[in-house]
Amino acid sequence: MRAHRVLIPAIVVFAACAPPLALAQTPPATRAAPASAVAMRMSFAGVVKKAAPAVVNISSKRMVRQQADPFWQLFGMGAPRDRVEGSLGSGVIVRADGIIVTNNHVVEGGQEITVALADRREFPARVLLADPRTDLAVLKVDVGNDRLPTLAINDGADIQVGDLVLAIGDPFGVGQTVTNGIVSALNRTADEAGSAYIQTDAAINPGNSGGALVDMNGDLIGINSFILSRSGTSSGVGFAVPGPVVRQAVETAVGGGRTLVRPWLGARLQSVTPEMARSVGLATPSGALVADVWAGGPADRAGVRQGDVIVSVDGRPAVDAGAVNYVIGTHRVGDSISLGLRRNGQQQTVTLKAQAAPATPARDEQTIGGRSPFTGATVANLSPALAEELGADAFGQGVVVTKVAGGPAAAVGLQPGDIIHAVNGRPVQSARDLAAVASRPAPSWQVTIERGGRQITATFR
């Protein structure tokens, strides 16, 4: 220890006393992307130099109606007025002709979107595709004959827990930020509907939403989306939308699609619990139990039966129900998908043909008026396609809430994705049924709603 204490001042003095001319004559080192793990310990500069020019700042503005103070309204004063509300985030250029990926929440509701490049040029942008469920949006800027710097999308087949990564963003339009860390988890599922993320301890700070998570080759492996934090600042648990989902969104948008269409399994799944594993003879509680099968759907046609346990997809072990739905959802419609099943103690493999969820019955959206707990909500007939879009249960019966614009519906806590089963003891079969029921006055309203797989019955007066 003492040797270190003596040596350090000596080195400092030596550097301070070196002739200035000698420093000026030393040629600058040539920087390049690190070629080995040893070189990586020296600097991330090569990776940043390659990736940073494709990371942009995104500002979004929208006009919102600001209600007046209720006190002044009592005297007929203080009319509502419009005000401009803005948001800032980051984005990534993935095609040289001006295709940019960001988070949906960065641009949601935006009426004026501006993209600022790393070289400080600014362009107006338009939304090609917005998908709230994956929290991705694809934008387009018109750059004429210019070719913009891009990041190549890595589909993630070679990514492993422990790999070094960089999180790059341009949060406030005053310059980029770069943080480093590792991949701390892959396919981290948030629910059984098929949302999965790359988890990283690289700091993702406010304003970095929509920025790039890159590997040590300078390729895009994910779009930084959100953090888990009690303080609102980065605490080492950040999540990014994986590369396969990003590629899927870009391909859909470039092909003219306005919404992201995912292949559909056509089965209701439950993650295998320890009790389930013991009952079916599995060594570990992994996989997905098939609780129900949609008649005529992809799983039904492939030969999947109620009670089967899906133990692998495309030859890879199935961790839980969310992981199964995620892997299937990242395929293209028309792909063949191999499913490993355990049925009656025996292993077998079936091939599923990926197809989009059917949009029947027709959506038939209805905005509810009148004086009821549903006033201010927009509802639609529930179909597998709409359930996939909203993350709702495709096997549910009733009508689904697609939007809540305020009013009594917001006051009682209705949310998009809620399924309304019954009102005052009568089943609700369609959106028109609910609109008709809501138009008739009633002294009280007994409502049965399904949310997150649980049914709730409440009475409103």
N, C-alpha and C positions, 0 to 999 in steps of 0.2 A: 504493500500500500504506500509506503513512504517513497519508494522509487517512482511511483506514478506522480506523487505530489511534487517531487523535484523536477521530474522530466518535463511536465507540462509547461511550467513557466519558461524553461529553457527553449522549448520549441517556439513559444510565442515571441520570445525575444529574438530568436533567429529569424523568424519571418519578418519581424518589424525592422530588423537591421539589414535585410537584403537590399542590394542596390536596385533602385527603381528601373534602371535601364535593363537589368537582367530580366525583370518581369515583362517588360514591353517586348523583349526579343523572343519570348517563349511563344511558339505558334499555338493558336487555339485548338483544343481537342475537337475532333470530328464526332458529332453526336449521331447515334443511330439507334434503332429499336434494339433492346437487349437481346443477345443471342443465347443466353444461358441463365440459370438461376443465380449463379455467382455474379454475373453482370447486373442482374436485377437489383441486387442489394446496393448497388452504387447509385442508381438514379432511375426515376420513371420518366425522365425528360423525353426519351425517344418515343414512348407510347403516347404521351401527351401531345407531342408535336404532330403525330399522325392523326390523332382522334379529335383534338380540340377544335380545329377549323370547321368541323361538321356540327358542332353544338351551337345552338342559337338561343336567343332570348325571345320570348313570346309575351306580348301584352294584349289583353282583351278588354274591351269596354262594352258596357251595356247600359241601357236606360232603364231605370227602375222607378216605380211610383212610390213616393214617400208620403205616408199619411200624415195629416196635420195632427197637432196636439188635441186630444179629445176634449180638453177643457175649453179651448177656444171654439171648437165646433159647436159646443152648447149655445154659443152666442152668434152662430152663423158666420164665424170668421175662421181663417186658416184653411183655405182650400188645399187639397192634395196637390203636390207638385212633383215634377220629374227631376231626377238627379242622375248624374253619370256615376256608375260604379265600375271599378277596374280591378283586374287581377294580373299578376305577373307569374311567369313560369319559364320553363326551358323546353327545348325540343331538339330533335336530331334529324339532320338531312340524310335520307337513305337513298335518294336518287338524284342524279346530277341535274335533272330538268326541273327541280324544285319541289319534290315530294318530301314532306316533313312529318315525323311522328311525334306526338306529345300525349299528355294525359287528357282525357275527356274533361276532367274537372277544371283544367286550366282555361279551356275555351267554351265551356258549356254556357249557353245563353248569350254568348258574345255577339254583338252586332257590328263590331269593328275590331278586327284582329290584325296586329302588326308583328312582323317577324324581323328581328334585328340580327344580322349575321355577325360573325366574329370580327370581320373587317369593318364593322359599323354601318354597312349599307342596310337600309330598311325597305321592306316590301309589304304591301297589303296581302293578306292571305284569305283564302276561302276554305271552308270545311268540305272535304270530299266524303268523309265517313266519320261518324261518331258512335261509339259503342260504350254506354255507361257501365255495362256489366264487366267488361275487361278494363274499363277506365282508359281506353285508347281513343285517340282521334288522329285522323290523317288529314294534313293540310296541303294546299298547293299554292305556291307563289310563282308569279310570271317573271322569269328572268331573261326572257328573250332567247338569244343564242348563247348566253353564258352557260358555263358548266360549273356547277357548285361542287365544293368538296363534300364527300360522302363517307359514311361508315358502312362497311359490309356487315350484314346480319349473320351472326353465328347461331345455328339452330340448336346448339347446346349439347350435341351428342358427346363431346369430349370434355365437358365441364364437370369438375369434381369438387366436392366439399374440401375446402382448404386452399383452393386456387386463389392467387392474388388477383384483385380487381381494382379498378379506379371508378369513382363516381364523378362525372363531369357535368356541370350545369352552368347556366348563365342567369342567375336568379333575379337580379335587379337592374339589368341593362347597363351596368357599369363595369362589367368584366366577368370573366369566368372564374369558377371555383373548381378545385380538384382535390378530392380526398381519396385515400387508399385504405384498403382492408382486404378481407378474404370472403369467399363464399362460405357462409356458415350453415346453409341448408339448401336443398334443391326440392322442387315440387312441393313447397310448403302449402298445403291446402287450407283455404279459409272456410270452406263449406263443402258439402257433398254434391253441390251442383256442378263442380268442375273448375272452380277458380284455383289456380296454383301460382306460386311466386318463387322467385329466387330470393333467399334471405341473405343479407350481407351486413357486416359490421362497419363497412365504409360509411362515413357520416353523410346522411342525406338531410340537408338543412332546408328550412322554409324557402320556397322559391326554386328549389332544385327539382320539383315535380316535373316529369317529362324529359328530364335529362338522361344522359347515357350512362349505363353500367358497361364498362369495357373490360375485355381480358387483356392479357399481356401481349397479344398480337395486335392490339388496337382495334379489335372487332367488337361490334355491338352484341352483347349477350342479353341485355334487358333494358327496359325503360323504367327508370326510378319512379315509384308511384306513391308510397306512403311509409310512415314510420310508426312504431309503437312507442309512445312516450307519455309520461305523466306531466312533463313540464312544457311540452310543445317543441322541444329542441331534440336534436339527434342524441339517442342514448345507446347506439350500437345495435339496434334492431330495425333494419330497413328492409323494404321489400320492392322488388322490381318485376314487372311483367316480362315473362321469359321470351327469348328470341323467336321460338316457333309461333307464338301468338302474334307477335309484332309482324312477322313475315306474312301471316295469314291476313292480318288487317290491311297491310300494304297491297298485297295481291288483289284483295277484294276491291279496294278503292281504285286502284289503277284499272281494274277490269270494268269499272262503271258501277259497282255496287255501293249502295248508300248505307247498308247495314251489314254487320258481320254474320254470316251464316255458318253455323257449326254443324258438323255431323252429329246425329242423334242416336243414342243407343236404343231407345224405345223400351227401357226397363227402369223400374224403381229399385235403387240399390240402398243397402245398409252396410256400414262398415262392420266387419267381423269383430265381435267382442270376445274376451277370454271364454265366457260361457258358451258362445256360439262355436268357437274353435274346438272346445272339448266335445261338444255334441256331434260335430261332423268329422272329428278325428284329425284336425289340423294341429301340427306341432306348435305353431305360433298364431296369435290372433291377428292375422293379416289377410287381406283380400276383401271382397265385397259380396255380400249375400244378395241374391236376386229375390226381392220381396214381391214384385209384380212385373208382368210383361204386357206390353201394349199389343193387342191383337193386330196382326198384319204389319207390325213395325220391324225394323232391322233385326233386333234380337230374336223376335219370334221366327222370322224367316231363316235365321241362322241356326235355329234349333235350341236356343237358350230357353230353359224352363224355370218356373218358379221353384225356389229352393236350391238352385245351383249356387255354387260359390265361384266367382271369377277370381282365379289365383294369378293370372298373368295376362298381359296385353302385349302383343308383338314380341313375345318371348321374354319380356321383362316382368319381374315379380310385381304384383298389384299390392300396394301398401294398404289402401283403403278405398272407399267408394269415391271420394273426391279425386283420387289419383286415376282411377279407371275412367271417370268422365272427362278428366283433363286430357289424357292421352288420346281418347277417341275424338275429343273436340278439336285437337290440333291437326287431325287428318283433313284431307280434302274430300269433298263429296265425290263419291265414286271409288274411293280407295278400298282395297280389301284389308281387313284387320283381323289378325289372329287372336282368338280368345282361348286361354287355357281354363278349363272348368273342372271342378270337383263335384261329382254327382254320385250319390250312394256309395261313397268311399272310393270311387274310381276316378282316375284322371282321364280327360279327353280334350280334344282341341276342335274348335269350330271356326269357321271363317265368316265374318260379318261384312256385309257390303255397306259402306258408309253412305248415308243419305240424310238429307235435311229433314227436320221435323215438319209434319204436315200442318198447314194453316187452316184446318177445318175444325170447328165451324168458322164461318167468316167473322172477322174482328168486330165489325159493327159498333164502333165506339160511340158512347152516349155521354154527354156532359150533364150532370144532374143539377136541376134547378129546384125551385119550390122551397119549402121549409121542412127540412129533414136533416138527420145527421150526415147525409151523403152530399148535401149541397156544397158545390165547389170541387167535387171529385169527378174525374172522367173514368168510366169503366168500359170494359169490352168483354166479349164472349171469350172464354178460356179455350185455347187450342194448344197443342204441343209446341207450335212455333212461337206463340206469344209467351208461353211459360218459359221457353228457353231464353227468349229475349229479356225477360224480367227476372229470371232466376226463381220462378215460382214452380209449384208442383204440377207437372203436366197431367198427373192422374187425378187431380182435384176436380170437384164438381161445383159449378157456380159461375160467377162472373169475377173478373180480376180488376183491381184498381190500377190504372196505368199512369194517372197523374193526379196530384192534389194541388189546386191553385189557391187555396185559402178557404175562408168561410167556415161553416160548422164542421166540414169534413176534416180540416186541419185542426180545429179546436178539440175534436174527440180523438185525434191521434191516428186517423187513417193514413196508410203509407202505400206507395206503389208496390205492387206485388201481393198485397192482401187479397185473399179470395173470400168473397161474400157468399155464404152458403144459404142463409135463410134470414127473413125479416118477419118478425111477429109470428114465428112458428111456421111460416110458409116457405117452402124451398124456392130459391131464385134460380130460374133456368136460363135466363138470358139477360143481356144488358137492357133490352127494351122492357123486360119484366121489372127490373129494378127501377128504371125511369118512371114506369107507370105507378109502381107502389109509392115511390117518393113524392109523386105529384099529389097524392091524396093526404090530407091532414090526419094526424093521429095524436091521441093524448100522450102516448109513449111509444118508444121504438125498441123492441128486443131484437138484437142483431147477433148473428153467429158468423164469426170471421175466422179464417185459418191463416196463420202467420208462422213461418218457419217450421211447418209440420205440426203445429199445435193449434187446436180449436179453442176459441174464446167466445163466450156468450156474455153480452153486456146489455144493460137497459139504459136508454137515454130519454130524457124528458124535455 
